[in-house]
Each structure stands twice: as structure tokens, then as C-alpha cells.
Amino acid sequence: MFAVTAGSFDAGNPLNGLVLGDRPDPVAPDGWTTVTVRAASLNHHDLWTLKGVGVRAEQLPIVLGCDAAGIDEEGNEVIVHGVIGDPEHAGDETLDPRRTLLSEKFDGTFAEKVVVPRRNLVPKPPSLTFEEAACLPTAWLTAYRMLFDQSGVQPGGTVLVQGAGGGVSTALIALGSAAGYRMWATSRSESKRKRALELGADAVFETGARLPERVDAVMETVGRATWSHSMRTLRPGGRIVVSGATSGDAPSAELARVFFLQLQIVGSTMGTRDQLVKLARFLDVTGVRPRIADVMPLTEARAGFAAMHDGELFGKIVFTN
């Protein structure tokens, strides 16, 4: 089968490690099943893997990709939940200390076929295309959990999204707007600020700008470049929800501000299978859809990786078979 793999690591130029070509068809062990991939979406996680983050050299080559939608062995249209946990773990699988994501320990979704535990399949609503459904398991599920589970903010509250261009950020804006939150967003790019308004943001600001008032929660995926601004824009008792740090993970903690204003900092990673089911249902009911920047054949994946590496995306890149 054709697949896109990480063949080596290069922190400076991760695309140097990208390999496109034939791989053996996967064989499903007991309790697992094979999904014929119809669409798979690109995430920053895939670039980080090529930089050598989260994967050891002895695991290479490994098929990249965390997200997919396709057809299972019974002919059902399904979405793949990319969090692979210990089958003996009870409760929230994102808290399983042995959890991993597809493409970390097991081959991922950038291939014609992928094998996953049967419990990791979620029915795809007929109203969603395969391309739309493939955007959900990482970026959109992460956003769903951040906003509805971790933020502590109810509809009507004000939420700031830092960096209004990536997959998680665009998902946060669309989900929050549909659910009745007042969504604000920042970006260095005027065009991305304009697109954030089109997605449903109530107001947009340049990165680091002074806001009209303090917010109830900040959704943080940027890290070092926006952290101080996130801290300054929170109301007393407010909460920052962190699910990434694309600009670096070592900002000043600003502990005096944390304890004096009783701020809360909450980490959030991916989401559970049950949350993915609810997310798909939310989109089915509301008509909200992922913003897709580009759709291209898996054979042209290098161009998609290059676009993400250059940082000029607004929405998701989706590969199709």
C-alpha cells in the first residue's frame, strides 16, 4: 500500500525525513480491525514527529498521521479515535499513563489502510463528508474538550483564542460561536483575523493588543509568544487552558500574577472516544463544519507538510485516497 512515513529526524528541516512510497499492508492483531482510509488530516503533531519529538529513532520508519475517516471491515463509515490506551484502563483514556497516539507507537493514518482497536471506531454521521470527519479526532476533539470540559466557562462567557489560524484555534472559534460563547481571537495576520470573524468570532485583535475587558478563559496553543498576554487578559479567578506550545514551552510562569489573582492553568490533551461521539453529533445537529484549507491526494502530501511548516494555513489540510 502507499503510505507517508517518517524515515529520519531533522529538527531544523523536518521535511527532510519525509518518505512517500510503498509499505506492507498492515495486519490487525486480536481485538483490532482494519480501516480503509478515505481521508486523513494533517496536524502539527506530524511535523513534531519528523523533528524527533515523541518517537525514538529505533521506531523508524513509522507511518505518520493521527486522524482518519474511512470504511471498516463491515462496510460502515467510521471515524478513527487516535488515542490508543491500555484496554485494562478504566475511565478517561487521555489520563491513561500508557496511552499513545497513532503514529507514536503504532503506524498512523497516512496510508491506504490503518489498523486500530475496534473500540476506537466511531460512527460517521452521514451528513459529514469523509474530509470533514477526518478533521475531528485531533484538532476538533482537542478544541471540544478544551472549551466544554476544561474551560469552566458557560455559554455567554468570554473566551479568548490565541493564534486564530491553526486547526485547534479555528475549531474553538466555530464551536464556541455555535454554542453561544462570546469568542475573541488574536492573530498577527490581518487576513486571519478577517477569516476568524467569518468563522463566528465576535471580535479580533492583533497579537498582544490590549483588550476592551478581561476575559473568563484563554485557549492557549501558542505558548511562549503569547503567554504573558494570556496572563494579563484573564479576569481574577480566570483560567488558561493549554493544549500546545507551537512557539516554545518555556515562558515565564509569572507566579506572582497567578497567586495574587488566583488564576488557574489547566492542561488539556486530545479527548475521549465518548467526547468524539458527542463532537460528531454536535456538528451533525448544528451544521458547523471544519474549515478546510486544502484537500490533496496522499501522493502529494509533501506539499501539505510544506504549507504547514511555512505557517501560512487557516484551517486544516486533508489528504485523500
C-alpha positions, 0 to 999 in steps of 0.5 A: 500500500502507499503510505507517508512515513517518517524515515529520519529526524531533522529538527531544523528541516523536518521535511527532510525525513519525509518518505512517500512510497510503498509499505506492507499492508498492515495486519490487525492483531486480536481485538483490532480491525482494519480501516480503509482510509478515505481521508486523513488530516494533517496536524502539527503533531506530524511535523513534531514527529519528523523533528524527533519529538515523541518517537525514538529513532529505533521506531523508524520508519513509522507511518505518520498521521493521527486522524482518519475517516474511512470504511471498516471491515463491515462496510460502515463509515467510521471515524478513527479515535487516535488515542490508543490506551491500555484496554485494562484502563478504566475511565478517561483514556487521555489520563491513561499513563500508557496511552499513545497516539497513532503514529507514536507507537503504532503506524498512523493514518497516512496510508491506504489502510490503518489498523486500530482497536475496534473500540476506537471506531466511531460512527460517521454521521452521514451528513459529514463528508469523509474530509470533514470527519477526518478533521475531528479526532485531533484538532476538533476533539482537542478544541471540544474538550478544551472549551466544554470540559476544561474551560469552566466557562458557560455559554455567554462567557468570554473566551479568548483564542490565541493564534486564530489560524491553526486547526485547534484555534479555528475549531474553538472559534466555530464551536464556541460561536455555535454554542453561544460563547462570546469568542475573541481571537488574536492573530498577527495576520490581518487576513486571519483575523478577517477569516476568524470573524467569518468563522463566528468570532465576535471580535479580533485583535492583533497579537498582544493588543490590549483588550476592551475587558478581561476575559473568563478563559484563554485557549492557549496553543501558542505558548511562549509568544503569547503567554504573558498576554494570556496572563494579563487578559484573564479576569481574577479567578480566570483560567488558561487552558493549554493544549500546545506550545507551537512557539516554545514551552518555556515562558515565564510562569509569572507566579506572582500574577497567578497567586495574587489573582488566583488564576488557574492553568489547566492542561488539556490533551486530545479527548475521549472516544465518548467526547468524539461521539458527542463532537460528531453529533454536535456538528451533525445537529448544528451544521458547523463544519471544519474549515478546510484549507486544502484537500490533496491526494496522499501522493502529494502530501509533501506539499501539505507538510510544506504549507504547514511548516511555512505557517501560512494555513487557516484551517486544516489540510486533508489528504485523500485516497 
